[in-house]
Amino acid sequence: MTIPLLFGACESFWPETKEFLREMVLTNSFSTNPVGVNRVGGQVAAQFQPLGFTASTAPHRLADYGDHLILRSAAADGPTVALIAHLDTVFPEQEEERNAFRWREVGTRIHGPGTNDMKGGIAMIHLVLSVLRRHAPQIFHSTNWTILCNACEEVDSEDFGVLCRAALPPQTLACLIFEPDGGNTSEFSLVTARKGRATFQIDVEGRSAHAGSQHARGASAIVQLCRVIETVEARTCYEKALTVNVGTISGGQVLNRVPESASARLEMRASSTEVFEEEKRFLLSLNGDGDLASRDAHPHRCRIHVTQLDETPPWPKNPASESLFALWKDAAREMSLGVKAESRGGLSDGNVLWDWAPTLDGLGPEGDHAHCSTHDPAEGKEQEFVETSSFFTKATLNVIALCKLLMPSSLEDQLTRR
C-alpha cells in the first residue's frame, strides 16, 4: 500500500465522490430548514449503505431543527472510531437564490454552499472509507466505524453531544472531526484545541424623563449601557486568548425622552478553562447598581442585570489530542508534507467530545471563504469553495494515519512495503 497507490485510488473514486458532493450541495440544508437537513441526511445514508453502513436518526429536542444521523458499520471485534460531521449550513435558501450561490466549478475550485463547511467533509469521510475498504480491508472490516452527523452544528452542539456520548462507548479510540482544513495543500492545519463560548444579555433600567424640561430627573439607560460595554470590551486580551464582543444593542423609544431601558447581547470566548470561568464570574459580577444616576434632588441610580444565556466549554490543549496529531504528523512526514497543530477560535462538535474520547479536528478538505455567499471580486468578496486537489492529498494522509492508529507497527510495515 504505497503512497502513489493510495493517491491513485483517491483519484479513481473521485467521480463518485464529486457527484455525491454535488448532490448534497444542491440541496439547501440551512440549520432551520429541517426538511432540507433531513433530505441531506437521506442522501448521506444512501451513499454509505453500499459500504455496509446501517442508518438511524435521532430527533433534535427542538422542532426547529432536523434529525441527527447515525451510521454504523457491521459489528466487529476491533476498536470503535467515531467520524464526526454536520448536515447543516449557514445559508437560507433565499440567500442562495439572491446571490446565485450554487454549484460552480472554476478551475480546481468548486464553489457552493457547504463545499467547504462541511459537506466537503462528509464527502471526505466517504472517500477515506472507500480507499480503506479496497486497500486495507483488514483494518476496514475489523473496526467499528460510527459516523455521527449533527443536524444543526452551526447553532447548537449540546444536543448532539448528549447523543454522541450515548452512542459511543467510553473506550472509543478516537473522535475524528472532518471540519475543513485550515491550511493549504503544502501545509495542512489540524485542530487540537478550540475556544469555548458563553453568551450573555445585559439589561439596564434607568428612569425616563422629558428630554427638554426635566432632563435632570432622567437616568439614561443607554448611557449606562455604553459605559458597561466599554468595560466588557476592554476585557479582551489576546495574550490570554480571550475575546469579548458585544454583537447587538437596543434602547429607547423616542427622541424627546430620556431612555428608561436598554439592552445588549455579547459573547465571550476563551481557550483556557480557567480564563473562561474567571471571565464568566466577572461578567455576572456586573449585576447591581450602575455608576450613572439622575442629577436631581433625589438621584435615581441605573440598575444593571446580566444574564448568561448559554455556553459551550473550551476544548483545551490535552495529551490525548496531541497523541492523535502526532500520528497524522508522522503520516505527513512520510508523504513529504507539512502539517501543523492549530487552536481555533470557532466552535465545533469537538468542544463537547474531547473529554469523552481522544479528539482531532480539521480532517476535511482544504478550501476558503466559509460562510460567505457573495461573489464580488471588486470588493474582495468570494463565495465559499473547496480545492478539489486537496481531496486526494488529504484523503491519502487520513488513510495512512488511520492505519497507524488501527494496526500494530509490524503489520503496518508489511502493508506499506506492498
C-alpha positions in Angstrom: 0.0 0.0 0.0 2.3 2.7 -1.3 1.5 6.4 -1.3 1.2 6.5 -5.1 -1.2 3.6 -4.9 -3.4 5.4 -2.4 -3.3 8.6 -4.3 -4.3 6.8 -7.4 -7.2 5.1 -5.5 -8.4 8.5 -4.4 -8.4 9.7 -8.0 -10.3 6.6 -9.2 -13.0 7.2 -6.6 -13.2 11.0 -7.3 -16.0 10.9 -9.9 -18.3 9.1 -7.4 -17.2 11.4 -4.6 -17.7 14.5 -6.7 -21.2 13.5 -7.7 -22.1 12.7 -4.0 -20.8 16.2 -3.0 -22.8 17.8 -5.8 -26.0 16.1 -4.7 -25.6 17.4 -1.2 -24.6 21.0 -2.2 -27.6 21.3 -4.5 -29.9 20.6 -1.5 -30.4 23.5 0.8 -29.8 22.5 4.4 -29.9 25.8 6.3 -29.9 25.0 10.0 -33.6 25.9 10.5 -34.7 24.1 7.3 -35.4 20.6 8.8 -36.9 19.3 5.6 -33.7 20.1 3.7 -31.4 18.9 6.5 -33.3 15.5 6.6 -33.1 15.3 2.8 -29.3 15.6 3.0 -29.3 13.0 5.8 -31.1 10.6 3.5 -28.6 11.3 0.7 -25.7 10.5 3.1 -27.4 7.3 4.4 -27.9 6.1 0.9 -24.3 6.8 -0.1 -22.8 4.9 2.8 -25.2 1.9 2.5 -23.1 0.1 -0.1 -20.1 0.3 2.2 -22.1 -1.7 4.7 -23.4 1.0 7.0 -26.9 1.0 8.5 -28.6 4.3 9.3 -30.7 5.6 12.1 -31.9 9.0 13.1 -32.5 10.9 16.4 -34.7 14.0 16.5 -33.4 17.2 18.0 -35.0 18.2 21.2 -36.3 21.3 19.4 -38.7 21.0 16.4 -36.9 23.8 14.5 -34.1 21.5 13.6 -33.7 18.3 11.6 -32.7 14.9 12.7 -29.2 13.8 13.7 -27.9 10.9 11.6 -26.1 7.9 13.0 -24.4 5.4 10.6 -22.8 2.2 11.9 -20.7 -0.4 10.2 -21.1 -4.1 10.7 -20.2 -5.1 14.3 -16.6 -6.1 14.7 -14.3 -7.2 17.4 -11.9 -4.2 17.0 -12.0 -0.7 18.4 -14.6 2.0 17.8 -13.7 5.0 15.8 -16.1 7.9 15.5 -16.2 10.1 12.4 -18.0 13.4 13.0 -19.6 15.8 10.6 -22.7 18.0 10.3 -25.5 18.2 7.8 -26.4 21.9 8.1 -25.1 25.1 6.5 -25.5 28.8 7.4 -27.2 29.8 4.1 -31.0 30.3 3.9 -32.5 29.3 0.5 -33.4 32.9 -0.3 -29.8 34.0 0.2 -28.5 31.2 -2.1 -31.0 32.4 -4.8 -30.3 36.1 -4.3 -26.5 35.6 -4.7 -26.7 32.9 -7.4 -24.8 30.8 -4.9 -24.9 27.3 -6.2 -22.6 24.6 -7.5 -20.0 26.3 -9.7 -16.7 24.9 -10.9 -13.8 27.3 -11.6 -10.5 25.7 -12.4 -9.5 23.5 -9.4 -12.2 25.0 -7.2 -15.8 24.1 -6.6 -18.0 26.9 -5.1 -21.2 26.3 -3.4 -23.0 26.2 0.0 -21.3 23.6 2.2 -18.5 22.7 -0.2 -16.0 23.7 2.5 -18.1 23.7 5.7 -18.8 20.9 5.7 -20.5 18.8 3.1 -16.9 18.5 1.7 -16.0 16.8 5.0 -18.8 14.3 4.6 -17.6 13.5 1.1 -14.0 13.1 2.5 -15.2 10.5 5.0 -16.8 8.5 2.2 -13.6 8.8 0.1 -11.4 7.7 3.0 -13.5 4.7 3.9 -13.8 3.6 0.2 -10.0 3.6 -0.1 -9.6 1.7 3.2 -12.1 -0.9 2.1 -10.2 -1.5 -1.1 -6.6 -1.3 0.0 -6.7 -2.1 3.7 -9.7 -4.4 4.1 -8.5 -6.0 7.3 -8.5 -2.6 9.0 -11.8 -1.6 7.4 -13.7 -4.7 8.5 -12.1 -5.1 11.9 -13.1 -1.6 13.1 -16.4 -0.4 14.5 -16.9 2.7 12.4 -19.6 5.1 13.7 -20.4 8.2 11.6 -22.3 10.8 13.5 -23.8 13.9 11.7 -25.1 16.8 13.7 -28.3 18.3 12.3 -27.6 21.8 13.5 -23.9 22.3 14.4 -23.9 25.8 13.2 -26.2 26.8 16.0 -26.1 24.1 18.6 -23.8 21.2 19.7 -25.2 20.4 23.2 -28.0 18.2 22.0 -25.6 16.3 19.6 -23.0 15.9 22.3 -25.5 14.1 24.5 -26.4 11.8 21.6 -22.7 11.1 20.9 -22.0 10.1 24.5 -24.9 7.7 24.4 -23.9 6.2 21.0 -20.1 5.8 21.7 -18.6 3.5 24.3 -16.2 5.1 26.8 -13.3 3.2 25.3 -13.8 4.8 21.9 -10.4 5.0 20.3 -10.8 8.4 18.6 -13.3 11.1 17.6 -12.2 12.4 14.2 -13.9 15.5 13.1 -14.0 16.4 9.4 -14.3 20.2 9.6 -12.4 21.9 6.8 -8.6 22.1 6.9 -7.3 25.5 8.0 -4.0 25.4 6.0 -3.2 24.8 2.3 -2.1 21.8 0.1 1.6 22.2 1.1 1.0 22.5 4.8 -2.2 21.2 6.3 -3.5 22.6 9.6 -5.2 20.2 12.0 -7.1 21.3 15.1 -6.1 20.1 18.6 -8.0 22.7 20.7 -10.8 25.3 20.4 -12.0 28.3 22.3 -15.1 28.0 24.4 -18.0 30.4 24.1 -20.5 31.8 26.5 -23.3 34.4 25.6 -24.9 37.0 27.9 -27.6 39.5 27.8 -27.2 42.9 29.6 -30.4 44.8 30.5 -30.2 48.3 32.1 -33.0 50.0 33.9 -32.9 53.8 34.1 -35.5 56.4 34.7 -37.4 58.2 32.0 -38.0 62.0 31.9 -38.8 64.7 29.4 -35.6 65.3 27.5 -36.1 69.1 27.4 -37.9 70.4 30.5 -36.9 67.6 33.1 -33.7 66.2 31.7 -32.0 66.2 35.2 -34.6 63.8 36.5 -33.7 61.2 33.9 -31.2 58.4 34.3 -30.2 57.3 30.8 -30.2 53.5 30.4 -28.4 54.0 27.1 -25.5 56.0 28.5 -25.2 53.5 31.4 -25.2 50.6 28.9 -22.5 52.3 26.9 -20.3 52.5 29.9 -20.8 48.8 30.6 -20.0 48.0 27.0 -16.7 49.9 27.3 -15.9 47.9 30.4 -16.6 44.5 29.0 -15.0 45.1 25.6 -11.8 46.2 27.4 -11.6 42.8 28.9 -10.4 41.4 25.6 -6.8 40.1 26.0 -5.2 38.5 23.1 -2.3 37.3 25.2 -4.8 35.3 27.3 -6.7 34.1 24.1 -9.7 35.9 25.5 -12.2 38.0 23.4 -15.4 39.8 24.4 -17.6 41.0 21.6 -20.8 43.0 22.0 -22.8 42.0 19.0 -26.2 43.7 19.4 -27.6 46.7 21.3 -31.0 48.3 21.6 -32.6 51.0 23.7 -35.0 53.9 24.0 -38.2 54.6 22.0 -38.4 58.3 21.0 -36.0 61.2 20.8 -37.7 63.5 23.3 -37.5 61.1 26.3 -34.6 60.1 28.4 -34.4 56.3 27.7 -35.5 54.1 30.6 -34.3 50.8 29.2 -31.5 49.5 27.1 -30.0 46.1 26.4 -27.1 44.4 24.6 -26.0 40.8 23.9 -22.4 39.7 23.9 -20.3 36.6 23.5 -17.1 35.8 25.4 -14.6 33.3 24.1 -11.5 31.8 25.8 -9.1 28.9 25.2 -8.3 28.2 28.8 -10.9 26.7 31.1 -9.5 28.8 33.9 -9.8 32.1 32.0 -13.2 31.1 30.7 -14.6 30.5 34.2 -12.9 33.7 35.5 -14.5 35.8 32.8 -17.9 34.3 33.4 -17.7 35.3 37.1 -16.6 38.8 36.1 -19.4 39.4 33.7 -22.0 38.1 36.2 -20.5 40.4 38.9 -21.7 43.4 37.0 -25.2 42.8 38.3 -26.3 45.6 40.6 -26.2 49.3 40.7 -24.5 51.2 37.9 -22.4 54.3 38.2 -24.9 56.6 36.5 -27.6 58.4 38.3 -30.1 61.2 37.7 -28.9 64.8 38.6 -32.0 66.0 40.5 -32.6 66.3 44.3 -33.5 62.6 44.6 -30.9 60.7 42.5 -32.1 57.6 40.8 -29.2 55.1 40.0 -29.4 52.9 37.0 -29.7 49.2 37.6 -27.7 46.5 35.6 -28.9 43.0 35.1 -26.6 40.4 33.5 -28.0 37.0 32.4 -25.9 34.1 31.0 -27.8 32.7 28.0 -25.8 29.6 27.2 -22.2 28.2 26.9 -20.1 25.8 25.1 -17.0 24.9 27.2 -13.4 25.2 25.8 -11.6 22.3 24.2 -8.2 22.9 25.8 -4.9 21.5 24.7 -4.6 18.0 26.1 -2.3 15.0 25.7 -4.9 12.7 24.0 -5.4 15.2 21.1 -1.7 15.8 20.8 -1.1 12.0 20.6 -3.6 11.7 17.7 -1.9 14.7 16.0 1.4 13.0 16.3 0.1 10.1 14.1 -1.0 12.5 11.4 2.2 14.4 11.6 4.2 11.2 11.2 2.0 10.3 8.2 2.6 13.7 6.7 6.3 13.3 7.1 6.1 10.0 5.0 4.3 12.0 2.3 6.9 14.9 2.5 4.1 17.2 3.6 3.9 19.8 6.3 1.2 19.7 9.0 0.8 21.9 12.0 -1.4 21.9 15.1 -3.9 24.7 15.4 -6.0 26.1 18.2 -9.1 27.7 16.6 -11.4 30.4 17.9 -14.5 28.9 16.3 -16.6 26.2 17.8 -17.1 22.6 16.6 -18.5 19.4 17.9 -15.0 18.8 19.3 -15.9 21.2 22.2 -18.4 18.6 23.5 -16.5 15.5 22.6 -12.8 16.0 23.5 -13.3 14.8 27.2 -15.2 11.7 26.1 -12.6 10.3 23.7 -9.3 11.5 22.1 -10.3 14.1 19.5 -8.7 15.6 16.4 -10.4 18.1 14.1 -9.7 19.7 10.7 -9.6 16.4 8.8 -11.8 17.7 5.9 -10.5 19.1 2.6 -8.9 22.5 2.1 -10.9 25.5 0.9 -11.7 29.0 1.9 -14.4 31.7 2.4 -16.6 29.5 4.6 -20.0 31.2 5.4 -19.7 33.7 2.5 -22.2 33.6 -0.3 -21.3 36.8 -2.2 -19.3 36.8 -5.4 -17.9 40.4 -5.8 -14.2 40.3 -6.7 -14.0 44.1 -6.8 -15.0 44.2 -3.2 -12.7 41.3 -2.2 -15.7 39.0 -1.7 -15.7 35.4 -2.9 -18.1 32.5 -2.4 -17.2 29.5 -0.3 -15.2 27.0 -2.1 -13.2 23.7 -1.8 -10.0 22.8 -3.6 -10.6 19.6 -5.5 -6.9 18.6 -5.4 -6.9 18.6 -1.6 -9.3 15.7 -1.6 -6.6 13.4 -3.0 -3.7 14.5 -0.7 -5.8 14.9 2.4 -7.6 11.6 2.0 -4.2 9.8 1.5 -2.9 11.5 4.6 -6.0 10.4 6.6 -5.8 6.8 5.3 -2.1 6.4 6.3 -2.7 8.0 9.7 -5.7 5.7 10.4 -3.6 2.7 9.5 -1.0 3.9 12.1 -3.8 4.3 14.6 -5.5 0.9 14.0 -2.8 -1.6 13.2 0.3 -2.9 15.0 3.5 -1.4 13.7 4.7 -4.7 12.4 1.6 -5.2 10.2 1.8 -1.5 9.1 5.4 -2.1 7.9 4.3 -5.1 5.9 1.4 -3.2 4.3 3.4 -0.1 3.3 6.0 -2.3 1.6 3.5 -3.9 -0.8 
